[in-house]
Every structure is written in structure tokens, then in C-alpha cells.
Amino acid sequence: MRARFKNSIIKGISTAIPKDIFDFNTLAADFGNEEVKRIVASTGIEQVRVAREGQCTSDLCVAAAENLFAKLEVNPSTIDGIVFVSQTPDYKMPATSVLLQHRLGLPTTAVAFDINYGCSGFVYGLYQASMMIEAGGCERVLVCVGDTSTRMVHPGDRSIRMVFGDGGSATLVEKGESTSHFILRTDGSGAENLIIPAGGSRKPISDGTSIPIEAEDGNIRNEETVRMDGMEIMSFALREIPPMIDELLNVTGWRKDEVGTYALHQANKFMLEYLRRKIKLQKNSVPISVANVGNTGPASIPLMLSIKRQELSESNQLQKVICCGFGVGLSWASCALDLSSTLISDPIEA
């Protein structure tokens, strides 16, 4: 699916990460020093932020949103829509976006949506907000995106325990003159490659779903934690992302070398560098910021923009930006934006 919007702009982006740090060097006793070094060298991830007990994704998004309101001097009463994109809601019901409406002081006339998406979630959130504005029902929409993924990982699964981190973000989309392009794709046939098998209506939690299982590769997980086929996800990304980027460039009329920033989902250093080489992009146009925060799922793109904001701004790399998220679903989505006038703040701790 393709879409073009002409009446929405991204006013500001703010991100929040937990205060607690999990340094992977502490895993040497569990996995062996050489194995830890090997994984860190491949992923480029040395440590991640971990939500403390009782801290939810919504708490990180609230911190990011309040910081954004302060920076932009925006009164929450002027926001008429909120979209919460996450795989880690506060409750099964009610929707977390409804709780955020109340916590953030948005008016009761505001429309609220939850979207259950992971790595492509930031782009999907921007798409939803842009539609709401383009339709004429909203003038300001807050997009809250994030996950507390570390709780979904089994401690014995070294393949992903040393990858995922927690984070949240808030992006304000409002009415204004600017052109943005979106391309979104879906393939549910690959759902089994990145899934938590138990916990939903299809397979409720039971005594059996919490039993640890050792996989062929030696990793330990149970049916209540994330199961990822890393090779299949890698193959999916390498197969689908390059042609999507080419399609988006064709739609916008931009040359590959005039795009300042390719803001790709921050999966890990190895995948990002492989994609960059396959698409034939300049190294400085594909920022990587996973070293100290890891893969934060749907928050990874706005978090990268926050971490790299000064560097990208000073290098004039924000006028033509392509964001691209890909992963669980399987789902992949990209958009072409102008962020040159967007206020992007440094990450805050919450």
C-alpha cells in the first residue's frame, strides 16, 4: 500500500529510556567470556536499558511526552488524538492509549487508538496520525511508541537476551504544509519466525507453557517468551527492504545519494551494515546507535534520531529522511519525511 499526505508535519520527537543499565559483561559467567565477546562484536550492542519492576512502556512514553510538551510549549488540551504503538500494553483491557489520554491531560474529545505492532510500529504510528489529520478530524496527534521487550525474553536465550532493550518515545504530528510518502507491507505467512506462542486466546498460559525448553542451538526459552528465527528474519529483511527503499525513492523522485538519513530500524549492527552495503548507501547516511541501548523495537528509530540529533542536524542530514521499520508480523513499512524543522530532543532517563 502507498499513501501521500500533504497536510501534516512532524513538530517534535522526544524519547525516554529507563535508568537501569544491564551491561553484557556480567553475562560472562552464564554464557562464557568468549561467547559474550563474539555476540557483542557482531551485534554492536554492549549494554541495554531495562525497565525497573512496575515500570511500563506507557511510563516511558509519558516521560517522553511531558518532555516534548515542555520543549515545544504545547498545552496538552490542544491535542485531539493519541496513538499508542506497542506490544507491551499496561493491561489486556482497557487500551493503553485511553489511559494515556487521562494521564497526560488530553481532552475527553480526543480520539485514542492502540496499535499492536513491533519493529515497523513507528512508521505505522506516523501513518495513522497523518491519516487522522488529513481526514480533517484532528489538528494535533500524539504518537507514543515503545516497548519493554526485556520482559519478553527468557534469561537463558543468549540469541536475543543480548539484543533487546527497553525504551519509549513521543512524537507530535500536527496540521501543516509538508509532503510525506508512505509504503506499508504485510506478510502473515512469516508470523512463526518471530512470535510469543502462549499468552493469547489461541494458546492461553498454563503450567506447561512456562516449562523451559532447550532448542537445537542451545538457547533456552519457553512458550511465554519470544521465539525468533534470526536467519529467517535476516533473510526477510535483505529480501524485502532494498526493493522497498528503491520504490520509495522512485515515488518521491529523490536520488539515493541526496537522502541525508536512512533511519532504519536499529535491529543490530551486523544487519544494518549488511543492508547498507546491499542497498549501496554511504556509511554516514545510515546511523547506528545500538551500542548502549540495544534493539528497542518500535522505539528504535526515534531513539536513534534522538541520540544522533546533533550530528545529523549539523551535517544537514534531516531535510530528506527515509524511515524504515521491519520485523514481527511479518511487517515492513517506510516513509519519506522532512525533519529539518522538527524539534528532536536528547533522550531522557525515566
C-alpha positions in Angstrom: 0.0 0.0 0.0 1.1 3.5 -0.8 0.0 6.9 0.6 0.9 10.5 0.2 0.0 13.2 2.7 0.3 17.0 2.2 -1.2 18.5 5.3 0.8 17.1 8.2 4.2 17.9 9.7 6.2 16.3 12.5 6.6 19.0 15.1 8.8 17.2 17.6 10.3 13.9 18.8 11.2 13.0 22.3 12.5 9.7 23.7 12.9 8.1 27.2 14.9 5.2 28.4 15.0 3.5 31.8 17.7 4.5 34.3 18.8 0.9 35.0 21.7 -0.4 32.8 22.3 -4.1 32.0 26.0 -4.5 31.0 26.5 -7.7 29.0 29.9 -8.2 30.5 28.0 -9.5 33.5 26.9 -12.5 31.4 30.3 -14.0 31.1 29.7 -16.4 34.0 26.5 -17.6 32.3 27.5 -17.8 28.6 31.3 -17.7 28.7 33.6 -14.7 28.2 34.4 -15.6 24.6 30.8 -16.1 23.6 29.8 -12.7 25.1 32.6 -11.0 23.2 31.6 -12.7 20.0 28.0 -11.7 20.3 28.9 -8.1 21.2 31.3 -7.8 18.3 28.6 -9.0 15.9 25.6 -7.0 17.2 27.5 -3.9 18.3 25.4 -3.9 21.5 27.4 -3.6 24.7 24.6 -2.8 27.1 20.8 -2.1 27.2 18.4 -0.2 29.4 16.0 -2.3 31.5 12.7 -1.1 32.9 12.5 -1.5 36.7 9.9 -3.5 38.4 6.5 -1.9 37.9 7.7 0.4 35.1 5.6 0.1 31.9 6.1 1.2 28.4 3.4 3.8 29.0 5.5 5.3 31.8 8.4 5.8 29.4 6.1 7.4 26.9 4.6 9.7 29.5 8.1 10.9 30.4 8.9 11.5 26.7 5.6 13.2 26.1 5.9 15.6 29.1 9.4 16.5 28.0 8.1 17.1 24.5 5.2 19.4 25.7 7.7 21.4 27.7 10.2 21.8 24.9 7.5 22.8 22.4 5.5 24.8 24.9 2.4 22.8 23.9 -0.7 22.6 26.1 -2.0 19.0 26.2 -5.5 20.4 26.0 -4.8 21.3 22.3 -4.1 17.6 21.3 -7.1 15.9 19.8 -5.7 12.5 19.0 -3.3 9.9 20.6 -1.9 6.7 19.1 -0.1 4.2 21.2 2.0 1.6 19.3 3.4 -1.2 21.4 3.4 -5.0 22.1 3.6 -4.3 25.8 0.4 -2.6 26.9 -0.5 -1.9 30.5 -3.4 -4.3 30.5 -5.3 -6.6 28.2 -8.1 -4.1 28.6 -8.7 -1.1 28.6 -6.5 0.3 25.8 -3.3 2.0 27.0 -4.0 5.0 24.7 -7.1 5.7 26.8 -5.1 5.6 30.0 -2.5 7.9 28.4 -5.3 10.4 27.5 -6.1 10.8 31.1 -2.5 10.7 32.5 -1.3 13.4 30.0 -4.3 15.7 30.5 -5.6 15.4 26.9 -9.3 16.5 26.5 -12.1 13.9 26.6 -12.9 14.9 23.0 -9.6 13.3 21.9 -9.7 10.1 19.8 -7.4 7.3 21.1 -6.0 4.2 19.3 -3.8 1.3 20.3 -1.8 -0.5 17.6 -0.2 -3.8 18.4 3.0 -3.6 16.3 6.7 -4.0 16.9 9.7 -3.0 14.8 7.6 -1.3 12.0 5.5 0.4 14.6 7.0 4.0 14.4 6.2 4.3 10.7 2.7 2.8 11.3 2.1 5.3 14.0 3.1 8.2 11.9 0.8 6.9 9.1 -2.2 6.6 11.4 -1.6 10.1 12.8 -1.2 11.6 9.3 -4.5 9.9 8.2 -6.3 11.4 11.2 -5.1 14.9 10.3 -5.6 14.5 6.5 -9.2 13.4 7.1 -9.9 16.7 8.9 -10.8 15.2 12.3 -7.6 16.2 14.1 -5.1 19.0 14.1 -2.6 17.6 16.6 -1.9 13.9 17.2 0.5 12.5 19.7 2.2 9.2 18.7 3.5 7.2 21.6 5.7 4.3 20.6 7.8 1.9 22.6 8.3 -1.5 24.3 9.6 -3.1 27.4 10.9 -6.0 25.4 13.4 -7.3 28.0 10.4 -8.8 30.0 9.5 -11.0 27.0 12.9 -12.6 26.7 13.9 -15.8 28.6 17.2 -15.3 30.5 18.6 -18.5 29.0 18.2 -17.3 25.4 21.5 -15.7 24.6 20.5 -15.2 21.0 18.2 -12.3 21.9 18.9 -11.6 25.6 21.9 -9.7 24.4 19.9 -7.7 21.8 16.7 -6.3 23.2 16.4 -3.2 25.4 13.6 -1.0 26.7 12.5 2.4 25.5 9.7 4.8 24.8 9.0 7.8 22.6 6.5 10.6 21.9 6.2 12.3 18.5 3.8 15.2 17.8 2.3 15.3 14.4 0.2 18.4 13.5 -1.6 20.1 10.7 0.8 21.9 8.4 2.1 22.1 4.8 4.5 19.3 4.0 4.6 16.3 1.8 5.2 12.8 3.1 5.1 9.4 1.4 4.4 6.1 3.0 4.7 2.5 1.8 3.4 -0.4 4.0 3.6 -4.1 3.5 2.4 -7.2 5.4 3.1 -10.9 5.2 1.5 -13.0 7.9 2.9 -16.3 6.5 6.1 -15.4 8.3 4.5 -15.0 11.7 6.1 -18.1 13.2 9.6 -16.6 12.7 9.1 -14.0 15.5 6.4 -14.9 18.0 5.5 -15.4 21.6 3.4 -18.6 21.2 1.5 -18.6 24.5 -0.5 -15.9 26.3 -3.2 -15.1 23.9 -6.6 -16.7 23.1 -5.0 -19.1 20.7 -2.8 -20.7 23.4 -3.6 -19.5 26.9 -0.9 -19.6 29.6 -0.9 -22.9 31.5 1.5 -24.8 33.7 3.0 -26.3 30.6 3.7 -23.0 28.8 6.3 -21.9 31.4 8.4 -25.1 31.1 11.9 -24.2 29.8 12.8 -25.9 26.5 16.4 -26.2 25.2 16.5 -25.5 21.4 18.9 -27.2 19.0 21.2 -24.2 19.1 21.5 -24.5 22.9 19.3 -21.5 23.7 16.6 -21.9 26.4 13.2 -20.4 26.2 9.6 -21.3 27.0 6.3 -20.6 25.2 5.6 -17.4 27.1 8.8 -15.8 25.8 10.0 -14.5 22.4 11.0 -17.1 19.9 12.9 -15.7 17.0 14.4 -17.4 14.0 17.2 -15.0 13.4 18.3 -16.4 10.0 14.7 -16.1 8.6 14.3 -12.6 9.9 17.6 -11.6 8.4 16.7 -13.2 5.0 13.3 -11.4 5.1 15.0 -8.0 5.7 17.6 -8.5 3.0 14.9 -9.7 0.6 12.2 -7.0 1.2 13.9 -3.8 2.4 16.2 -2.9 -0.6 13.3 -3.0 -3.1 11.0 -1.1 -0.7 13.7 1.7 -0.4 14.1 1.8 -4.2 10.3 2.0 -4.6 10.1 4.9 -2.1 12.9 6.7 -3.9 11.0 6.3 -7.1 7.8 7.7 -5.6 9.5 10.7 -4.1 11.8 11.4 -7.1 14.7 11.6 -4.7 18.1 10.3 -5.8 19.7 7.7 -3.5 22.6 9.9 -2.7 20.6 13.0 -1.9 18.8 11.4 1.1 20.6 12.7 4.2 19.5 10.0 6.6 18.2 6.5 6.2 16.7 5.9 9.6 16.4 2.1 9.6 15.1 0.0 12.5 18.0 -0.4 14.8 18.0 -4.3 14.9 21.7 -4.7 15.4 25.0 -3.5 13.8 25.5 -6.6 11.7 22.1 -6.4 10.0 22.3 -2.6 9.5 25.7 -2.8 7.9 24.7 -5.7 5.7 21.6 -3.8 4.5 23.6 -0.6 3.9 26.0 -2.5 1.6 23.3 -4.3 -0.2 21.4 -1.1 -0.9 24.7 0.7 -1.7 24.4 3.6 0.7 27.1 5.9 2.1 28.1 4.9 5.6 27.3 8.2 7.2 23.7 8.1 5.8 22.8 5.1 7.8 23.3 6.0 11.5 23.7 3.2 14.0 23.0 3.8 17.7 22.6 0.4 19.3 25.8 0.2 21.4 24.3 1.5 24.7 20.5 0.9 24.2 20.2 -2.2 22.0 17.2 -3.0 19.8 14.3 -1.1 21.4 11.7 -2.4 18.9 9.2 0.3 17.7 11.1 3.0 19.6 14.4 2.3 17.8 14.0 4.8 15.0 13.0 7.8 17.1 15.6 6.8 19.7 18.3 6.7 17.1 17.2 10.2 15.9 17.4 11.5 19.4 20.9 10.0 20.1 22.3 11.3 16.7 20.3 14.5 16.5 23.1 17.0 16.9 25.4 15.2 14.4 22.6 14.9 11.9 21.5 18.5 12.3 25.0 19.9 12.0 25.6 17.8 8.9 22.3 19.0 7.3 21.0 15.4 7.1 17.4 16.0 8.2 15.8 17.7 5.2 15.3 14.4 3.3 14.9 11.4 5.6 13.7 7.9 4.9 12.5 5.9 7.9 12.1 2.1 7.5 11.0 -0.4 10.1 10.7 -4.1 9.7 10.2 -7.2 11.8 7.4 -9.0 13.7 4.3 -9.8 11.7 6.0 -10.0 9.3 5.6 -6.3 8.7 7.7 -3.7 7.0 7.0 0.0 6.4 8.8 3.1 5.2 8.2 6.8 4.8 9.9 9.8 3.3 9.9 12.9 5.6 11.3 16.4 6.0 12.6 16.7 9.6 14.7 19.8 9.1 12.3 21.9 11.2 11.4 19.2 13.7 12.5 19.6 17.3 14.3 16.5 18.3 15.4 16.3 21.9 18.1 14.2 23.6 17.0 11.0 25.3 15.9 11.4 28.9 16.1 8.9 31.7 12.9 7.9 33.4 
